[in-house]
Amino acid sequence: MIVTTHIGAKAGDLAETVLMPGDPYRAKWAAETFLEDAVCVNEVRGMLGFTGTWKGHRVSIQGSGMGMPSLSIYANELIRDFGAKTLIRIGSCGAMQQNVAIRDVILAMTASTISTPSTHIFQSLNFAPCADYGLLNAAARAAGERDVATHIGGIYSSDVFYSEHPDLDKEMTRHGVLAVEMEAAELYTVAARYGCRALAVLTVSDHLQTGEALPPEDRERSFGDMVEIALEAAFS
């Protein structure tokens, strides 16, 4: 039996492919909406995890919580203790460019950051976290086939939600950063450490330039394309 500090699943309960939303209830919604025969395999600390099948492929959907420290815990345990090989973050982000609209999908090619839980490992090196190219390419094809408005490029993974650095936001916008979220940079770093595949597929829920935001009740209904793109990419 395998039971880690934060995942109460048994050996074999989790698939090699794991989708990782931050919100455990989004994990529940995605599992019930897109997977067949989905079973809840983790409830530790309320961070729900499910395993089922999609088009005959075994898939797990495990909540990661908010922020890179929480994501790092789940990514490490999923890979190290449960044998995960492909981890895809599915979550929301805030757009930073005028040509990116609410409900658009962003495929994060790179993830800039000030710091992550892994920063100390690299000492003076500025490590550049990036997506797995195979997953990125497959996700781009899947988005194109679905005719979803999609942007591919760099994002920013913040270690705070309430930023006090408008000057930094301005510079990132000037340098073409597409959006801000709070987890991808650490996901990419942990995956690189273990030789696994990782990608962040994000839906724009807020806009830093226009002030637009999806109402909470519209968020789940708007996230379906993101989940299907992630699933198609994982098994292409």
C-alpha positions as CSV (number, residue, x, y, z in Angstrom):
1,M,0.0,0.0,0.0
2,I,1.2,3.5,-0.8
3,V,-0.2,6.4,1.2
4,T,1.9,9.6,1.2
5,T,1.5,12.5,3.5
6,H,-0.9,14.3,1.1
7,I,-2.3,11.6,-1.1
8,G,-4.2,8.8,0.4
9,A,-4.5,6.7,-2.7
10,K,-3.3,3.1,-2.8
11,A,-0.7,1.6,-5.3
12,G,-2.4,1.4,-8.7
13,D,-5.1,3.9,-7.9
14,L,-3.5,6.7,-9.9
15,A,-2.8,6.8,-13.7
16,E,0.4,7.7,-15.4
17,T,-1.4,10.7,-16.9
18,V,-2.6,13.3,-14.4
19,L,-4.5,16.5,-15.0
20,M,-4.0,19.0,-12.2
21,P,-6.5,21.8,-11.6
22,G,-5.9,24.0,-8.6
23,D,-9.4,23.7,-7.3
24,P,-10.4,20.3,-5.9
25,Y,-14.0,20.9,-6.9
26,R,-12.9,21.6,-10.5
27,A,-11.2,18.2,-10.3
28,K,-14.5,16.7,-9.3
29,W,-16.4,18.6,-12.1
30,A,-13.8,17.6,-14.7
31,A,-13.8,13.9,-13.7
32,E,-17.6,13.7,-13.7
33,T,-17.9,15.5,-17.0
34,F,-15.1,14.0,-19.1
35,L,-14.2,10.6,-17.6
36,E,-16.0,7.3,-17.6
37,D,-16.3,5.3,-14.4
38,A,-14.5,8.0,-12.4
39,V,-13.7,7.0,-8.8
40,C,-12.6,9.3,-6.0
41,V,-9.1,8.0,-4.9
42,N,-8.0,10.8,-2.7
43,E,-9.8,13.1,-0.1
44,V,-6.8,14.0,2.2
45,R,-7.2,17.6,3.3
46,G,-10.1,17.9,1.0
47,M,-7.8,17.9,-2.0
48,L,-9.9,15.6,-4.2
49,G,-8.4,13.2,-6.7
50,F,-10.2,10.9,-9.2
51,T,-9.3,8.2,-11.7
52,G,-11.3,7.0,-14.7
53,T,-11.0,6.6,-18.4
54,W,-11.2,8.9,-21.4
55,K,-11.6,7.2,-24.8
56,G,-10.2,4.0,-23.2
57,H,-7.2,5.7,-21.7
58,R,-6.7,5.7,-18.0
59,V,-6.5,9.2,-16.5
60,S,-6.4,10.8,-13.1
61,I,-7.5,14.3,-12.1
62,Q,-5.9,15.5,-8.9
63,G,-6.4,18.9,-7.3
64,S,-3.1,20.8,-6.6
65,G,-4.2,23.7,-4.4
66,M,-3.3,27.3,-4.9
67,G,0.3,28.4,-5.5
68,M,3.6,26.8,-6.3
69,P,4.4,25.4,-2.8
70,S,1.1,23.4,-2.8
71,L,1.5,22.3,-6.4
72,S,5.1,21.2,-5.7
73,I,3.9,18.8,-3.0
74,Y,1.4,17.1,-5.2
75,A,3.6,17.0,-8.3
76,N,6.5,15.4,-6.3
77,E,4.3,12.8,-4.7
78,L,2.5,11.9,-7.9
79,I,5.7,11.4,-9.8
80,R,7.9,9.9,-7.0
81,D,5.5,7.7,-5.2
82,F,2.7,7.0,-7.8
83,G,4.6,6.8,-11.1
84,A,3.0,9.7,-12.9
85,K,4.7,10.4,-16.2
86,T,2.6,13.1,-17.8
87,L,1.2,16.1,-15.7
88,I,-0.9,18.7,-17.3
89,R,-2.1,21.8,-15.3
90,I,-5.6,22.9,-16.2
91,G,-6.5,26.2,-14.6
92,S,-7.4,29.8,-15.0
93,C,-5.1,32.8,-15.6
94,G,-5.2,36.6,-16.0
95,A,-4.4,38.0,-19.4
96,M,-1.7,40.6,-19.8
97,Q,-2.0,41.4,-23.5
98,Q,-4.7,43.3,-25.3
99,N,-5.1,40.7,-28.0
100,V,-5.9,38.0,-25.5
101,A,-9.6,37.8,-24.6
102,I,-11.6,36.3,-21.8
103,R,-12.3,32.6,-22.4
104,D,-9.3,32.3,-24.7
105,V,-7.0,29.3,-24.1
106,I,-3.2,29.8,-23.5
107,L,-0.6,27.1,-23.9
108,A,2.3,28.0,-21.7
109,M,5.5,27.4,-23.7
110,T,7.6,28.9,-20.9
111,A,6.9,30.1,-17.3
112,S,8.9,33.1,-15.9
113,T,9.0,33.5,-12.2
114,I,10.7,35.4,-9.4
115,S,10.9,32.3,-7.2
116,T,9.6,28.8,-6.8
117,P,10.1,26.2,-4.1
118,S,12.9,24.8,-6.3
119,T,14.8,28.1,-6.6
120,H,17.4,27.2,-3.9
121,I,18.5,24.1,-5.9
122,F,20.0,26.2,-8.7
123,Q,22.0,28.6,-6.5
124,S,22.9,31.5,-8.8
125,L,21.5,29.9,-12.0
126,N,18.3,31.4,-13.5
127,F,16.7,28.1,-14.6
128,A,14.2,28.5,-17.5
129,P,11.2,26.3,-16.9
130,C,9.5,25.2,-20.2
131,A,6.8,22.9,-21.4
132,D,7.3,19.5,-23.0
133,Y,7.4,20.2,-26.7
134,G,5.5,17.1,-27.7
135,L,2.6,18.0,-25.4
136,L,2.7,21.6,-26.5
137,N,2.6,20.7,-30.2
138,A,-0.2,18.2,-29.6
139,A,-2.2,20.7,-27.6
140,A,-1.8,23.3,-30.4
141,R,-3.1,20.8,-33.0
142,A,-6.1,19.9,-30.7
143,A,-6.9,23.5,-30.2
144,G,-6.8,24.2,-33.9
145,E,-9.1,21.2,-34.6
146,R,-11.6,22.6,-32.1
147,D,-11.3,26.1,-33.5
148,V,-10.6,27.5,-30.1
149,A,-9.0,31.0,-29.8
150,T,-5.5,29.9,-28.6
151,H,-2.3,31.7,-27.8
152,I,1.1,30.0,-27.4
153,G,4.0,31.7,-25.5
154,G,5.4,32.7,-22.2
155,I,3.5,33.2,-19.0
156,Y,4.4,34.4,-15.5
157,S,4.0,32.2,-12.4
158,S,3.5,34.5,-9.5
159,D,4.2,33.5,-5.9
160,V,1.6,36.0,-4.6
161,F,-2.0,36.6,-5.7
162,Y,-2.2,40.3,-4.6
163,S,0.7,41.8,-6.4
164,E,2.3,45.1,-5.1
165,H,4.5,45.5,-8.2
166,P,2.6,47.3,-11.0
167,D,6.0,48.2,-12.5
168,L,6.8,44.5,-12.9
169,D,3.4,43.9,-14.6
170,K,4.2,46.7,-17.0
171,E,7.5,45.3,-18.0
172,M,6.1,41.8,-18.4
173,T,3.4,43.1,-20.7
174,R,6.0,45.1,-22.6
175,H,8.0,41.9,-23.1
176,G,5.1,39.9,-24.4
177,V,4.1,37.8,-21.4
178,L,0.7,36.5,-22.2
179,A,-0.8,35.9,-18.7
180,V,-0.2,35.4,-15.0
181,E,-1.0,32.4,-12.9
182,M,0.5,30.7,-9.8
183,E,1.7,27.2,-10.5
184,A,3.2,26.4,-13.9
185,A,6.8,27.3,-13.3
186,E,7.2,24.9,-10.4
187,L,5.3,22.1,-12.3
188,Y,7.7,22.5,-15.2
189,T,10.7,22.4,-12.9
190,V,9.6,19.3,-11.0
191,A,8.8,17.5,-14.2
192,A,12.2,18.3,-15.6
193,R,13.9,17.1,-12.4
194,Y,12.2,13.6,-12.8
195,G,12.3,13.4,-16.6
196,C,8.5,13.7,-17.0
197,R,6.3,15.5,-19.4
198,A,4.5,18.7,-18.3
199,L,2.3,21.4,-19.8
200,A,-0.1,24.1,-18.6
201,V,-3.3,24.6,-20.5
202,L,-5.0,27.7,-19.2
203,T,-8.3,29.5,-19.7
204,V,-8.4,33.3,-19.4
205,S,-10.8,34.1,-16.6
206,D,-9.6,37.7,-15.9
207,H,-7.9,40.5,-17.8
208,L,-5.3,42.8,-16.1
209,Q,-5.6,45.4,-18.9
210,T,-9.3,45.7,-19.3
211,G,-10.5,44.6,-15.8
212,E,-12.9,42.1,-17.3
213,A,-13.6,38.9,-15.4
214,L,-15.7,35.8,-15.7
215,P,-18.4,35.5,-13.1
216,P,-17.9,32.5,-10.8
217,E,-20.9,30.7,-12.2
218,D,-19.6,30.9,-15.8
219,R,-16.1,29.6,-15.1
220,E,-16.8,25.9,-15.1
221,R,-18.9,26.1,-18.3
222,S,-16.1,28.0,-20.0
223,F,-13.4,25.5,-19.1
224,G,-14.5,22.6,-21.1
225,D,-12.3,23.3,-24.1
226,M,-9.2,23.5,-21.9
227,V,-9.9,20.0,-20.4
228,E,-10.5,18.4,-23.8
229,I,-7.4,20.0,-25.3
230,A,-5.4,18.7,-22.4
231,L,-6.8,15.2,-22.8
232,E,-6.2,15.1,-26.6
233,A,-2.6,16.3,-26.1
234,A,-1.9,13.7,-23.5
235,F,-2.8,10.8,-25.8
236,S,-1.8,12.1,-29.2
